[in-house]
Amino acid sequence: MYLDYNRFLDNKGNTVLLMDYQVPYRSLIFIAQSGGYYAELNVSVQLFAADSLVIEQNITDNIGIRNKADTDKSSKSYLNRLSFLFAHDSYNILFTATDPNSEAKFSWHFQVDKLPSNALMSDLELNSEVRPDSLQYLPKFQRKNVLYRSEPSILINKDNSDFAYLYLECYSKLVGTKTLLNLSLVKDSLMVMDEYMDFVPKGTTESLSLKIPLENLKPGKYTGTIFMQTDETSEERDFEFVLYSEPEERFFLFNNPEEEYQLMRYFLGSKLPNDWKDASYAKKCRYGTQFWKNLAATSKRSVPDAVKLIQERVDYTNKFFGHQKAGWTSDMGRIYIRNGAADDIQRETSSDESRFVRKDYQIWKYTSGLKPVYMFIDIQMNGNYRLIYVENDDMEASNPDWMRFVGADFDTNLLNN
């Protein structure tokens, strides 16, 4: 288990202590129940001032996962954050965590002093990712809809991250005063990074997120310093992290990440990564791999079996729905790839009452889930059927003029499922 803390000042100059703890899934005992796997963690935090217990907080973390394979992966862990407001100059803190299923216990005793009210900057928070997030994933680690995933372990996997990020807050009553910030990084007594940045605080609290590129850094331990200087005062904070390389198995169906992205759109819709366009090739591969892992967990299959199933559907659509373009990119292909073969297919021809000459159309019905219904019509009579009507599928939309394609005398009872 890993534990780290960082101190920040609120708008009244009070010290806020953020305590982050992280426990790898493989360190917990998961029990199968209710279609998933669940573990518990009982956490107790006691804050002492002058040998008197002044704050005590006890919580129980209920940790649920869907994929049993994740319970033995070093890259999977549970992350949580506690927050305390300083009422004394210093605290002795006792942190205890217990797994009731294995009775394994972790304890750590340490002392923390409050930040001076005139401090220039906060502590440095190490993050493995910083990205926009509107889905409330790890909500305790979000600031203004941006997710800052902290790493209490100080372990950063080079194969899973393009950058290490440092989050800090700069405090200054000299709003508008030029301030110098220096970021230095050392490995094996050699300087590997030494960057200077001038900035002018726009407010009494200025939030900064600094990137440390990992591409050219070798695995090992790194120590660093943030040095801040104004006209009259200076201050510094130290940090450290360990960079390691442990490539995980990657899953993909298409060699081209952009084709993989189009396939992901079929299942994720608006939940796609916001930074895909600017992401590196390696990061796109990681997004794709996570998509397949999530799809496998949802369908209660292994990842290779999930990839194989979708590959079979893609092959089928290319064989039977491919005309002027690849079958998997057609409307029929998209629905088939997401839902598989329809339970009922009706093949008909539109009447003379339609706006157009007679067109072939098909109605697909499914009996599982929400029992969706889809109508496709061959507008150009070249085998490229277009989706014009959908029911019970929020990821698709009907053409508002769909009746004009099939005629005013179309029997809408054909759409009943």
Contacts in CASP RR format, 6 or more apart in sequence:
PFRMAT RR
TARGET T0000
AUTHOR 0000-0000-0000
METHOD contacts of the structure
MODEL  1
MYLDYNRFLDNKGNTVLLMDYQVPYRSLIFIAQSGGYYAELNVSVQLFAA
DSLVIEQNITDNIGIRNKADTDKSSKSYLNRLSFLFAHDSYNILFTATDP
NSEAKFSWHFQVDKLPSNALMSDLELNSEVRPDSLQYLPKFQRKNVLYRS
EPSILINKDNSDFAYLYLECYSKLVGTKTLLNLSLVKDSLMVMDEYMDFV
PKGTTESLSLKIPLENLKPGKYTGTIFMQTDETSEERDFEFVLYSEPEER
FFLFNNPEEEYQLMRYFLGSKLPNDWKDASYAKKCRYGTQFWKNLAATSK
RSVPDAVKLIQERVDYTNKFFGHQKAGWTSDMGRIYIRNGAADDIQRETS
SDESRFVRKDYQIWKYTSGLKPVYMFIDIQMNGNYRLIYVENDDMEASNP
DWMRFVGADFDTNLLNN
1 21 0 8 1.000
1 22 0 8 1.000
1 23 0 8 1.000
1 24 0 8 1.000
1 27 0 8 1.000
1 97 0 8 1.000
1 106 0 8 1.000
2 21 0 8 1.000
2 22 0 8 1.000
2 23 0 8 1.000
2 152 0 8 1.000
2 153 0 8 1.000
2 154 0 8 1.000
3 19 0 8 1.000
3 20 0 8 1.000
3 21 0 8 1.000
3 22 0 8 1.000
3 95 0 8 1.000
3 108 0 8 1.000
3 152 0 8 1.000
4 19 0 8 1.000
4 20 0 8 1.000
4 21 0 8 1.000
4 126 0 8 1.000
4 150 0 8 1.000
4 152 0 8 1.000
4 154 0 8 1.000
5 17 0 8 1.000
5 18 0 8 1.000
5 19 0 8 1.000
5 20 0 8 1.000
5 112 0 8 1.000
5 123 0 8 1.000
6 17 0 8 1.000
6 18 0 8 1.000
6 20 0 8 1.000
6 122 0 8 1.000
6 123 0 8 1.000
6 124 0 8 1.000
6 125 0 8 1.000
7 15 0 8 1.000
7 16 0 8 1.000
7 17 0 8 1.000
7 18 0 8 1.000
7 112 0 8 1.000
7 114 0 8 1.000
7 115 0 8 1.000
7 122 0 8 1.000
7 123 0 8 1.000
8 15 0 8 1.000
8 16 0 8 1.000
8 18 0 8 1.000
8 115 0 8 1.000
8 122 0 8 1.000
8 123 0 8 1.000
8 169 0 8 1.000
9 15 0 8 1.000
9 16 0 8 1.000
9 115 0 8 1.000
9 117 0 8 1.000
9 119 0 8 1.000
9 122 0 8 1.000
9 169 0 8 1.000
9 171 0 8 1.000
9 205 0 8 1.000
10 16 0 8 1.000
10 85 0 8 1.000
11 204 0 8 1.000
11 205 0 8 1.000
13 117 0 8 1.000
14 85 0 8 1.000
14 86 0 8 1.000
15 85 0 8 1.000
15 86 0 8 1.000
15 114 0 8 1.000
15 115 0 8 1.000
16 83 0 8 1.000
16 84 0 8 1.000
16 85 0 8 1.000
16 86 0 8 1.000
17 83 0 8 1.000
17 84 0 8 1.000
17 85 0 8 1.000
17 86 0 8 1.000
17 91 0 8 1.000
17 112 0 8 1.000
18 81 0 8 1.000
18 82 0 8 1.000
18 83 0 8 1.000
18 125 0 8 1.000
19 45 0 8 1.000
19 81 0 8 1.000
19 82 0 8 1.000
19 83 0 8 1.000
19 84 0 8 1.000
19 95 0 8 1.000
20 79 0 8 1.000
20 80 0 8 1.000
20 81 0 8 1.000
20 150 0 8 1.000
20 152 0 8 1.000
21 43 0 8 1.000
21 79 0 8 1.000
21 80 0 8 1.000
21 81 0 8 1.000
21 82 0 8 1.000
21 95 0 8 1.000
21 97 0 8 1.000
21 152 0 8 1.000
22 77 0 8 1.000
22 78 0 8 1.000
22 79 0 8 1.000
22 80 0 8 1.000
22 151 0 8 1.000
22 152 0 8 1.000
22 153 0 8 1.000
23 41 0 8 1.000
23 77 0 8 1.000
23 78 0 8 1.000
23 97 0 8 1.000
23 106 0 8 1.000
24 74 0 8 1.000
24 76 0 8 1.000
24 77 0 8 1.000
25 39 0 8 1.000
25 63 0 8 1.000
25 65 0 8 1.000
25 70 0 8 1.000
25 71 0 8 1.000
25 72 0 8 1.000
25 73 0 8 1.000
25 76 0 8 1.000
25 77 0 8 1.000
25 78 0 8 1.000
26 71 0 8 1.000
26 72 0 8 1.000
26 73 0 8 1.000
26 74 0 8 1.000
26 76 0 8 1.000
27 99 0 8 1.000
27 104 0 8 1.000
28 39 0 8 1.000
28 41 0 8 1.000
28 63 0 8 1.000
28 71 0 8 1.000
28 78 0 8 1.000
28 99 0 8 1.000
28 101 0 8 1.000
28 102 0 8 1.000
29 39 0 8 1.000
29 99 0 8 1.000
29 101 0 8 1.000
29 102 0 8 1.000
30 37 0 8 1.000
30 38 0 8 1.000
30 39 0 8 1.000
30 63 0 8 1.000
30 64 0 8 1.000
30 65 0 8 1.000
30 68 0 8 1.000
30 71 0 8 1.000
31 37 0 8 1.000
31 38 0 8 1.000
31 39 0 8 1.000
31 101 0 8 1.000
32 68 0 8 1.000
35 66 0 8 1.000
36 64 0 8 1.000
36 65 0 8 1.000
36 66 0 8 1.000
37 64 0 8 1.000
37 65 0 8 1.000
37 66 0 8 1.000
37 68 0 8 1.000
37 71 0 8 1.000
38 62 0 8 1.000
38 63 0 8 1.000
38 64 0 8 1.000
38 65 0 8 1.000
39 62 0 8 1.000
39 63 0 8 1.000
39 64 0 8 1.000
39 78 0 8 1.000
39 99 0 8 1.000
39 101 0 8 1.000
40 60 0 8 1.000
40 61 0 8 1.000
40 62 0 8 1.000
40 63 0 8 1.000
40 99 0 8 1.000
40 100 0 8 1.000
40 101 0 8 1.000
41 60 0 8 1.000
41 61 0 8 1.000
41 63 0 8 1.000
41 78 0 8 1.000
41 97 0 8 1.000
41 98 0 8 1.000
41 99 0 8 1.000
42 58 0 8 1.000
42 59 0 8 1.000
42 60 0 8 1.000
42 61 0 8 1.000
42 97 0 8 1.000
42 98 0 8 1.000
42 99 0 8 1.000
42 100 0 8 1.000
43 58 0 8 1.000
43 59 0 8 1.000
43 60 0 8 1.000
43 61 0 8 1.000
43 80 0 8 1.000
43 82 0 8 1.000
43 95 0 8 1.000
43 96 0 8 1.000
43 97 0 8 1.000
44 56 0 8 1.000
44 57 0 8 1.000
44 58 0 8 1.000
44 94 0 8 1.000
44 95 0 8 1.000
44 96 0 8 1.000
44 97 0 8 1.000
45 55 0 8 1.000
45 56 0 8 1.000
45 57 0 8 1.000
45 58 0 8 1.000
45 82 0 8 1.000
45 84 0 8 1.000
45 93 0 8 1.000
45 94 0 8 1.000
45 95 0 8 1.000
45 96 0 8 1.000
46 53 0 8 1.000
46 55 0 8 1.000
46 56 0 8 1.000
46 93 0 8 1.000
46 94 0 8 1.000
47 53 0 8 1.000
47 54 0 8 1.000
47 55 0 8 1.000
47 56 0 8 1.000
47 84 0 8 1.000
47 91 0 8 1.000
47 92 0 8 1.000
47 93 0 8 1.000
48 54 0 8 1.000
48 91 0 8 1.000
48 92 0 8 1.000
48 93 0 8 1.000
48 94 0 8 1.000
49 87 0 8 1.000
49 88 0 8 1.000
49 90 0 8 1.000
49 91 0 8 1.000
49 92 0 8 1.000
50 88 0 8 1.000
54 87 0 8 1.000
54 88 0 8 1.000
54 91 0 8 1.000
55 84 0 8 1.000
57 82 0 8 1.000
57 84 0 8 1.000
59 82 0 8 1.000
61 78 0 8 1.000
61 80 0 8 1.000
63 78 0 8 1.000
65 71 0 8 1.000
65 76 0 8 1.000
66 297 0 8 1.000
66 298 0 8 1.000
66 300 0 8 1.000
67 293 0 8 1.000
67 296 0 8 1.000
67 297 0 8 1.000
69 302 0 8 1.000
70 76 0 8 1.000
74 246 0 8 1.000
75 157 0 8 1.000
75 160 0 8 1.000
75 246 0 8 1.000
75 248 0 8 1.000
77 153 0 8 1.000
79 138 0 8 1.000
79 141 0 8 1.000
79 149 0 8 1.000
79 150 0 8 1.000
79 152 0 8 1.000
80 140 0 8 1.000
81 140 0 8 1.000
81 141 0 8 1.000
81 150 0 8 1.000
86 114 0 8 1.000
88 114 0 8 1.000
89 113 0 8 1.000
89 114 0 8 1.000
90 111 0 8 1.000
90 112 0 8 1.000
90 113 0 8 1.000
90 114 0 8 1.000
91 111 0 8 1.000
91 112 0 8 1.000
92 109 0 8 1.000
92 110 0 8 1.000
92 111 0 8 1.000
93 109 0 8 1.000
93 110 0 8 1.000
93 111 0 8 1.000
93 112 0 8 1.000
94 107 0 8 1.000
94 108 0 8 1.000
94 109 0 8 1.000
95 107 0 8 1.000
95 108 0 8 1.000
95 109 0 8 1.000
95 110 0 8 1.000
96 105 0 8 1.000
96 106 0 8 1.000
96 107 0 8 1.000
97 105 0 8 1.000
97 106 0 8 1.000
97 107 0 8 1.000
98 104 0 8 1.000
98 105 0 8 1.000
98 106 0 8 1.000
99 105 0 8 1.000
115 122 0 8 1.000
115 123 0 8 1.000
118 171 0 8 1.000
119 171 0 8 1.000
119 235 0 8 1.000
120 170 0 8 1.000
120 171 0 8 1.000
120 172 0 8 1.000
120 228 0 8 1.000
120 230 0 8 1.000
120 233 0 8 1.000
120 234 0 8 1.000
120 235 0 8 1.000
121 168 0 8 1.000
121 169 0 8 1.000
121 170 0 8 1.000
121 171 0 8 1.000
121 226 0 8 1.000
121 228 0 8 1.000
121 235 0 8 1.000
121 237 0 8 1.000
122 168 0 8 1.000
122 169 0 8 1.000
122 170 0 8 1.000
122 171 0 8 1.000
123 168 0 8 1.000
123 237 0 8 1.000
124 166 0 8 1.000
124 167 0 8 1.000
124 168 0 8 1.000
124 226 0 8 1.000
124 237 0 8 1.000
124 238 0 8 1.000
124 239 0 8 1.000
125 148 0 8 1.000
125 150 0 8 1.000
125 166 0 8 1.000
125 167 0 8 1.000
125 168 0 8 1.000
126 150 0 8 1.000
126 151 0 8 1.000
126 154 0 8 1.000
126 156 0 8 1.000
126 164 0 8 1.000
126 165 0 8 1.000
126 166 0 8 1.000
126 239 0 8 1.000
126 241 0 8 1.000
127 148 0 8 1.000
127 149 0 8 1.000
127 150 0 8 1.000
127 151 0 8 1.000
127 164 0 8 1.000
127 165 0 8 1.000
127 166 0 8 1.000
127 167 0 8 1.000
127 209 0 8 1.000
128 149 0 8 1.000
128 150 0 8 1.000
128 151 0 8 1.000
128 156 0 8 1.000
128 157 0 8 1.000
128 160 0 8 1.000
128 161 0 8 1.000
128 164 0 8 1.000
128 165 0 8 1.000
129 147 0 8 1.000
129 149 0 8 1.000
129 161 0 8 1.000
129 165 0 8 1.000
130 146 0 8 1.000
130 147 0 8 1.000
130 148 0 8 1.000
130 149 0 8 1.000
130 165 0 8 1.000
130 167 0 8 1.000
130 209 0 8 1.000
131 146 0 8 1.000
131 147 0 8 1.000
131 273 0 8 1.000
131 274 0 8 1.000
131 275 0 8 1.000
132 145 0 8 1.000
132 146 0 8 1.000
132 147 0 8 1.000
132 274 0 8 1.000
132 275 0 8 1.000
133 142 0 8 1.000
133 145 0 8 1.000
133 146 0 8 1.000
133 147 0 8 1.000
134 145 0 8 1.000
135 271 0 8 1.000
136 142 0 8 1.000
137 147 0 8 1.000
138 147 0 8 1.000
138 149 0 8 1.000
141 147 0 8 1.000
141 148 0 8 1.000
141 149 0 8 1.000
141 150 0 8 1.000
142 148 0 8 1.000
143 207 0 8 1.000
148 165 0 8 1.000
148 167 0 8 1.000
148 209 0 8 1.000
151 241 0 8 1.000
154 240 0 8 1.000
154 241 0 8 1.000
154 242 0 8 1.000
155 241 0 8 1.000
155 242 0 8 1.000
155 244 0 8 1.000
156 164 0 8 1.000
156 214 0 8 1.000
156 241 0 8 1.000
156 242 0 8 1.000
156 243 0 8 1.000
156 244 0 8 1.000
157 244 0 8 1.000
157 245 0 8 1.000
157 246 0 8 1.000
158 214 0 8 1.000
158 217 0 8 1.000
158 219 0 8 1.000
158 243 0 8 1.000
158 244 0 8 1.000
158 245 0 8 1.000
159 245 0 8 1.000
159 246 0 8 1.000
159 247 0 8 1.000
159 248 0 8 1.000
159 282 0 8 1.000
160 248 0 8 1.000
160 286 0 8 1.000
161 214 0 8 1.000
162 213 0 8 1.000
162 214 0 8 1.000
162 215 0 8 1.000
162 280 0 8 1.000
162 282 0 8 1.000
162 283 0 8 1.000
163 211 0 8 1.000
163 212 0 8 1.000
163 213 0 8 1.000
163 214 0 8 1.000
164 211 0 8 1.000
164 212 0 8 1.000
164 214 0 8 1.000
164 241 0 8 1.000
164 243 0 8 1.000
165 209 0 8 1.000
165 210 0 8 1.000
165 211 0 8 1.000
165 212 0 8 1.000
166 183 0 8 1.000
166 209 0 8 1.000
166 210 0 8 1.000
166 212 0 8 1.000
166 226 0 8 1.000
166 239 0 8 1.000
167 207 0 8 1.000
167 208 0 8 1.000
167 209 0 8 1.000
168 207 0 8 1.000
168 208 0 8 1.000
168 210 0 8 1.000
168 226 0 8 1.000
168 237 0 8 1.000
169 205 0 8 1.000
169 206 0 8 1.000
169 207 0 8 1.000
169 208 0 8 1.000
170 179 0 8 1.000
170 181 0 8 1.000
170 201 0 8 1.000
170 205 0 8 1.000
170 206 0 8 1.000
170 207 0 8 1.000
170 208 0 8 1.000
170 228 0 8 1.000
171 204 0 8 1.000
171 205 0 8 1.000
171 206 0 8 1.000
172 179 0 8 1.000
172 201 0 8 1.000
172 203 0 8 1.000
172 204 0 8 1.000
172 206 0 8 1.000
172 230 0 8 1.000
173 204 0 8 1.000
174 201 0 8 1.000
174 230 0 8 1.000
174 231 0 8 1.000
175 201 0 8 1.000
175 202 0 8 1.000
175 203 0 8 1.000
175 204 0 8 1.000
176 200 0 8 1.000
176 201 0 8 1.000
176 202 0 8 1.000
176 203 0 8 1.000
177 200 0 8 1.000
177 201 0 8 1.000
177 230 0 8 1.000
177 231 0 8 1.000
178 198 0 8 1.000
178 199 0 8 1.000
178 200 0 8 1.000
178 230 0 8 1.000
178 231 0 8 1.000
179 198 0 8 1.000
179 199 0 8 1.000
179 200 0 8 1.000
179 201 0 8 1.000
179 228 0 8 1.000
179 229 0 8 1.000
179 230 0 8 1.000
180 196 0 8 1.000
180 197 0 8 1.000
180 198 0 8 1.000
180 228 0 8 1.000
180 229 0 8 1.000
180 230 0 8 1.000
181 196 0 8 1.000
181 197 0 8 1.000
181 198 0 8 1.000
181 199 0 8 1.000
181 208 0 8 1.000
181 226 0 8 1.000
181 227 0 8 1.000
181 228 0 8 1.000
182 194 0 8 1.000
182 195 0 8 1.000
182 196 0 8 1.000
182 197 0 8 1.000
182 225 0 8 1.000
182 226 0 8 1.000
182 227 0 8 1.000
182 228 0 8 1.000
182 229 0 8 1.000
183 193 0 8 1.000
183 194 0 8 1.000
183 195 0 8 1.000
183 197 0 8 1.000
183 210 0 8 1.000
183 212 0 8 1.000
183 224 0 8 1.000
183 225 0 8 1.000
183 226 0 8 1.000
184 191 0 8 1.000
184 193 0 8 1.000
184 194 0 8 1.000
184 195 0 8 1.000
184 224 0 8 1.000
184 225 0 8 1.000
184 227 0 8 1.000
185 191 0 8 1.000
185 192 0 8 1.000
185 193 0 8 1.000
185 194 0 8 1.000
185 212 0 8 1.000
185 222 0 8 1.000
185 223 0 8 1.000
185 224 0 8 1.000
186 192 0 8 1.000
186 222 0 8 1.000
186 223 0 8 1.000
186 224 0 8 1.000
187 217 0 8 1.000
187 218 0 8 1.000
187 220 0 8 1.000
187 221 0 8 1.000
187 222 0 8 1.000
187 223 0 8 1.000
192 217 0 8 1.000
192 222 0 8 1.000
193 212 0 8 1.000
199 206 0 8 1.000
199 208 0 8 1.000
210 226 0 8 1.000
214 243 0 8 1.000
217 243 0 8 1.000
218 243 0 8 1.000
219 243 0 8 1.000
219 244 0 8 1.000
219 245 0 8 1.000
220 242 0 8 1.000
220 243 0 8 1.000
220 244 0 8 1.000
221 240 0 8 1.000
221 241 0 8 1.000
221 242 0 8 1.000
221 243 0 8 1.000
222 240 0 8 1.000
222 241 0 8 1.000
222 242 0 8 1.000
222 243 0 8 1.000
223 238 0 8 1.000
223 239 0 8 1.000
223 240 0 8 1.000
224 238 0 8 1.000
224 239 0 8 1.000
224 240 0 8 1.000
225 236 0 8 1.000
225 237 0 8 1.000
225 238 0 8 1.000
225 239 0 8 1.000
226 236 0 8 1.000
226 237 0 8 1.000
226 239 0 8 1.000
227 234 0 8 1.000
227 235 0 8 1.000
227 236 0 8 1.000
228 234 0 8 1.000
228 235 0 8 1.000
228 236 0 8 1.000
229 235 0 8 1.000
248 289 0 8 1.000
249 289 0 8 1.000
250 285 0 8 1.000
250 286 0 8 1.000
250 289 0 8 1.000
251 288 0 8 1.000
251 289 0 8 1.000
251 292 0 8 1.000
251 293 0 8 1.000
251 303 0 8 1.000
251 304 0 8 1.000
251 307 0 8 1.000
252 260 0 8 1.000
252 285 0 8 1.000
252 288 0 8 1.000
252 289 0 8 1.000
252 292 0 8 1.000
252 307 0 8 1.000
253 260 0 8 1.000
253 263 0 8 1.000
253 307 0 8 1.000
253 310 0 8 1.000
253 311 0 8 1.000
253 314 0 8 1.000
254 260 0 8 1.000
254 263 0 8 1.000
257 281 0 8 1.000
257 284 0 8 1.000
257 285 0 8 1.000
257 288 0 8 1.000
260 284 0 8 1.000
260 288 0 8 1.000
261 272 0 8 1.000
261 276 0 8 1.000
261 284 0 8 1.000
262 329 0 8 1.000
263 310 0 8 1.000
263 314 0 8 1.000
263 328 0 8 1.000
263 337 0 8 1.000
264 272 0 8 1.000
264 287 0 8 1.000
264 288 0 8 1.000
264 291 0 8 1.000
265 272 0 8 1.000
266 334 0 8 1.000
266 337 0 8 1.000
266 338 0 8 1.000
267 291 0 8 1.000
267 295 0 8 1.000
267 338 0 8 1.000
268 291 0 8 1.000
269 395 0 8 1.000
273 279 0 8 1.000
273 287 0 8 1.000
276 284 0 8 1.000
276 287 0 8 1.000
279 287 0 8 1.000
292 303 0 8 1.000
292 306 0 8 1.000
292 307 0 8 1.000
293 303 0 8 1.000
295 306 0 8 1.000
295 310 0 8 1.000
296 302 0 8 1.000
296 303 0 8 1.000
296 305 0 8 1.000
296 306 0 8 1.000
299 306 0 8 1.000
299 309 0 8 1.000
301 309 0 8 1.000
310 337 0 8 1.000
313 328 0 8 1.000
313 336 0 8 1.000
313 337 0 8 1.000
313 340 0 8 1.000
314 328 0 8 1.000
314 337 0 8 1.000
316 336 0 8 1.000
317 327 0 8 1.000
317 328 0 8 1.000
317 330 0 8 1.000
317 332 0 8 1.000
317 333 0 8 1.000
317 336 0 8 1.000
317 337 0 8 1.000
318 326 0 8 1.000
318 327 0 8 1.000
318 328 0 8 1.000
320 327 0 8 1.000
321 327 0 8 1.000
321 328 0 8 1.000
321 330 0 8 1.000
321 332 0 8 1.000
321 333 0 8 1.000
321 336 0 8 1.000
321 385 0 8 1.000
322 330 0 8 1.000
322 384 0 8 1.000
323 330 0 8 1.000
323 382 0 8 1.000
323 383 0 8 1.000
323 384 0 8 1.000
324 382 0 8 1.000
324 384 0 8 1.000
325 384 0 8 1.000
327 333 0 8 1.000
328 334 0 8 1.000
328 337 0 8 1.000
330 384 0 8 1.000
330 385 0 8 1.000
331 376 0 8 1.000
331 385 0 8 1.000
331 386 0 8 1.000
331 387 0 8 1.000
332 376 0 8 1.000
332 385 0 8 1.000
332 387 0 8 1.000
335 364 0 8 1.000
335 374 0 8 1.000
335 387 0 8 1.000
335 396 0 8 1.000
338 395 0 8 1.000
339 366 0 8 1.000
339 372 0 8 1.000
342 364 0 8 1.000
342 365 0 8 1.000
342 366 0 8 1.000
342 374 0 8 1.000
343 365 0 8 1.000
343 366 0 8 1.000
343 367 0 8 1.000
343 368 0 8 1.000
344 364 0 8 1.000
344 365 0 8 1.000
344 367 0 8 1.000
345 362 0 8 1.000
345 363 0 8 1.000
345 364 0 8 1.000
345 365 0 8 1.000
346 362 0 8 1.000
346 363 0 8 1.000
346 365 0 8 1.000
346 414 0 8 1.000
347 360 0 8 1.000
347 361 0 8 1.000
347 362 0 8 1.000
348 360 0 8 1.000
348 361 0 8 1.000
348 362 0 8 1.000
348 363 0 8 1.000
348 414 0 8 1.000
349 358 0 8 1.000
349 359 0 8 1.000
349 360 0 8 1.000
349 361 0 8 1.000
350 356 0 8 1.000
350 358 0 8 1.000
350 359 0 8 1.000
350 360 0 8 1.000
350 361 0 8 1.000
350 377 0 8 1.000
350 405 0 8 1.000
350 406 0 8 1.000
350 407 0 8 1.000
350 410 0 8 1.000
351 358 0 8 1.000
351 406 0 8 1.000
351 407 0 8 1.000
351 409 0 8 1.000
351 410 0 8 1.000
352 358 0 8 1.000
353 407 0 8 1.000
353 408 0 8 1.000
353 409 0 8 1.000
353 410 0 8 1.000
354 404 0 8 1.000
354 405 0 8 1.000
354 406 0 8 1.000
354 407 0 8 1.000
354 408 0 8 1.000
355 404 0 8 1.000
355 405 0 8 1.000
355 407 0 8 1.000
356 379 0 8 1.000
356 404 0 8 1.000
356 405 0 8 1.000
359 377 0 8 1.000
359 378 0 8 1.000
359 379 0 8 1.000
359 381 0 8 1.000
359 405 0 8 1.000
359 406 0 8 1.000
360 377 0 8 1.000
360 378 0 8 1.000
360 381 0 8 1.000
360 385 0 8 1.000
361 375 0 8 1.000
361 376 0 8 1.000
361 377 0 8 1.000
361 378 0 8 1.000
361 385 0 8 1.000
361 388 0 8 1.000
361 405 0 8 1.000
361 406 0 8 1.000
362 375 0 8 1.000
362 376 0 8 1.000
362 377 0 8 1.000
362 385 0 8 1.000
363 373 0 8 1.000
363 374 0 8 1.000
363 375 0 8 1.000
363 376 0 8 1.000
363 414 0 8 1.000
363 415 0 8 1.000
364 373 0 8 1.000
364 374 0 8 1.000
364 375 0 8 1.000
364 376 0 8 1.000
365 371 0 8 1.000
365 372 0 8 1.000
365 373 0 8 1.000
365 417 0 8 1.000
366 372 0 8 1.000
366 373 0 8 1.000
366 417 0 8 1.000
367 417 0 8 1.000
370 392 0 8 1.000
370 393 0 8 1.000
371 392 0 8 1.000
371 417 0 8 1.000
372 390 0 8 1.000
372 391 0 8 1.000
372 392 0 8 1.000
372 393 0 8 1.000
372 417 0 8 1.000
373 389 0 8 1.000
373 390 0 8 1.000
373 391 0 8 1.000
373 392 0 8 1.000
373 415 0 8 1.000
373 417 0 8 1.000
374 387 0 8 1.000
374 389 0 8 1.000
374 390 0 8 1.000
374 391 0 8 1.000
374 393 0 8 1.000
374 396 0 8 1.000
375 387 0 8 1.000
375 388 0 8 1.000
375 389 0 8 1.000
375 390 0 8 1.000
375 402 0 8 1.000
375 406 0 8 1.000
375 415 0 8 1.000
376 385 0 8 1.000
376 386 0 8 1.000
376 387 0 8 1.000
376 388 0 8 1.000
377 385 0 8 1.000
377 386 0 8 1.000
377 388 0 8 1.000
377 405 0 8 1.000
377 406 0 8 1.000
378 384 0 8 1.000
378 385 0 8 1.000
378 386 0 8 1.000
379 386 0 8 1.000
379 405 0 8 1.000
387 396 0 8 1.000
387 399 0 8 1.000
388 398 0 8 1.000
388 399 0 8 1.000
388 402 0 8 1.000
388 405 0 8 1.000
389 398 0 8 1.000
389 399 0 8 1.000
389 402 0 8 1.000
389 415 0 8 1.000
390 396 0 8 1.000
390 397 0 8 1.000
390 398 0 8 1.000
391 398 0 8 1.000
391 415 0 8 1.000
391 417 0 8 1.000
392 417 0 8 1.000
399 405 0 8 1.000
403 410 0 8 1.000
END
